[in-house]
Amino acid sequence: MDANIEAHFQAELSVLRTQLNIVDEKLITLLVERFSLTNEIGKLKEIYKHPIYDQMREASIIQKLTDLIGDQYNLEADKATKLENDAKKVQLIACITEIYGEIMKQSKISQLYQLYQTK
């Protein structure tokens, strides 16, 4: 491979990875904040004797996220672009559903751990 092409590739890759690192830092900050809030919710549920698991709430979160993803890809476009966007949307919905399923699972575990620590 030509040295100039490789240098150009490395420069572009570096810029994108720097941007990705910034996004990752924001995600960590937001996840820490989210877990703090879910722990507060766990304390409130304990006080008012509500169960930790709320299936309807979890389903509504996934639906809201799915709708947000749909909004991102529902742009006016030609047919080929629309098909490509639909494929990306399906993949992203599956990915986000999996990620948020794990986030909610870990939130419940954290709440349960906190609950049993106070007893």
Secondary structure as the mmCIF struct_conf table of DSSP 4:
data_model
#
loop_
_struct_conf.conf_type_id
_struct_conf.id
_struct_conf.beg_label_comp_id
_struct_conf.beg_label_asym_id
_struct_conf.beg_label_seq_id
_struct_conf.end_label_comp_id
_struct_conf.end_label_asym_id
_struct_conf.end_label_seq_id
HELX_RH_AL_P HELX_RH_AL_P1 ALA A 3 ILE A 47
TURN_TY1_P TURN_TY1_P1 TYR A 48 LYS A 49
BEND BEND1 ILE A 52 ILE A 52
HELX_RH_AL_P HELX_RH_AL_P2 GLN A 55 TYR A 73
HELX_RH_AL_P HELX_RH_AL_P3 LYS A 79 GLN A 117
#
